Amino acid sequence: MTKTEVIASVAGDLYATEQAIDAAIARATTLVQSMIGGRTALNISPVVGAESQARALEAIAALGVARQAMIACHEELGKDHRRMGYGIYAEEPQDKGQGPRPATIGEHRLRAV
């Protein structure tokens, strides 16, 4: 594998991991919403299922911690990338809502974030 292919592979795995954590957070919050909606639809007391709902909320909090750790990992990989002088950036997925990467001249120019 070339250096570019290795960097692109790591970046692809990083983005996939970030997306998986975001998807898990979204799914878990949907679960809590479903639990509350189901309890309301069945006219069940809020006391019933309180522990299971609390556990689901704990899981969401843990996923938030995992997301922060992955963001820190992303930042550290970026630092390592710059420290090693690699001017090759993997193409970021466009579904991140950031639009295309701005064009730069040279490999050590600042860019809008």
C-alpha positions as CSV (number, residue, x, y, z in Angstrom):
1,M,0.0,0.0,0.0
2,T,1.1,3.5,-0.7
3,K,1.3,6.2,2.0
4,T,-1.8,7.8,0.5
5,E,-3.8,4.5,0.6
6,V,-2.8,3.9,4.2
7,I,-3.8,7.4,5.3
8,A,-7.1,7.1,3.4
9,S,-7.8,3.7,5.0
10,V,-7.2,5.1,8.5
11,A,-9.3,8.1,7.8
12,G,-12.2,6.0,6.4
13,D,-12.2,3.8,9.5
14,L,-12.1,7.0,11.7
15,Y,-15.1,8.5,9.9
16,A,-17.0,5.2,10.0
17,T,-16.4,4.9,13.7
18,E,-17.6,8.5,14.3
19,Q,-20.7,7.8,12.2
20,A,-21.4,4.5,14.1
21,I,-21.2,6.3,17.5
22,D,-23.6,9.0,16.2
23,A,-26.0,6.4,14.9
24,A,-25.9,4.6,18.2
25,I,-26.7,7.8,20.1
26,A,-29.6,8.5,17.7
27,R,-30.9,5.0,18.1
28,A,-30.6,5.0,21.9
29,T,-32.5,8.3,22.1
30,T,-35.2,6.9,19.9
31,L,-35.5,4.0,22.3
32,V,-36.0,6.3,25.2
33,Q,-38.6,8.2,23.3
34,S,-40.3,5.0,22.4
35,M,-40.3,3.8,26.0
36,I,-41.9,7.1,27.1
37,G,-44.4,7.0,24.3
38,G,-45.3,3.4,24.9
39,R,-45.8,4.0,28.6
40,T,-48.0,7.0,27.9
41,A,-50.0,5.1,25.2
42,L,-50.7,2.3,27.6
43,N,-51.5,4.7,30.4
44,I,-48.9,3.2,32.7
45,S,-47.5,5.0,35.7
46,P,-44.1,6.7,35.2
47,V,-42.8,4.6,38.1
48,V,-43.1,1.5,36.0
49,G,-40.0,1.2,33.8
50,A,-38.2,4.0,35.5
51,E,-35.1,1.8,36.1
52,S,-35.0,0.6,32.6
53,Q,-35.3,4.1,31.3
54,A,-32.5,5.3,33.6
55,R,-30.3,2.5,32.3
56,A,-31.0,3.6,28.7
57,L,-30.1,7.2,29.7
58,E,-26.9,5.9,31.3
59,A,-26.0,4.2,28.0
60,I,-26.6,7.5,26.1
61,A,-24.3,9.3,28.6
62,A,-21.6,6.6,28.0
63,L,-22.0,7.0,24.2
64,G,-21.5,10.7,24.7
65,V,-18.2,10.0,26.5
66,A,-17.2,7.6,23.7
67,R,-18.0,10.3,21.1
68,Q,-15.8,12.8,23.0
69,A,-13.0,10.3,23.1
70,M,-13.3,9.7,19.3
71,I,-13.2,13.4,18.7
72,A,-10.0,13.6,20.8
73,C,-8.6,10.7,18.8
74,H,-9.5,12.6,15.6
75,E,-7.7,15.7,16.8
76,E,-4.6,13.7,17.8
77,L,-4.5,11.9,14.5
78,G,-4.6,15.3,12.8
79,K,-1.7,16.5,15.0
80,D,0.3,13.4,14.2
81,H,-0.4,13.9,10.5
82,R,0.9,17.5,10.6
83,R,3.8,16.6,12.8
84,M,4.9,13.9,10.3
85,G,4.7,16.4,7.4
86,Y,2.1,14.6,5.4
87,G,0.4,16.9,3.0
88,I,-2.1,14.3,1.9
89,Y,-5.6,14.5,3.3
90,A,-8.2,11.9,2.8
91,E,-11.4,13.1,1.3
92,E,-13.9,13.7,4.1
93,P,-17.4,12.3,3.7
94,Q,-19.8,15.0,2.4
95,D,-22.6,14.0,4.7
96,K,-20.9,15.6,7.6
97,G,-22.6,18.9,6.7
98,Q,-19.4,20.8,6.1
99,G,-19.4,21.0,2.4
100,P,-16.3,20.6,0.3
101,R,-12.9,21.3,1.7
102,P,-11.6,24.7,0.7
103,A,-8.8,24.8,-1.8
104,T,-5.4,25.6,-0.4
105,I,-2.0,26.5,-2.0
106,G,0.8,24.4,-0.6
107,E,0.4,21.8,2.0
108,H,1.0,23.9,5.2
109,R,-1.6,26.6,4.7
110,L,-4.3,27.4,7.2
111,R,-7.8,26.6,6.2
112,A,-11.3,27.5,7.5
113,V,-12.7,25.0,9.9
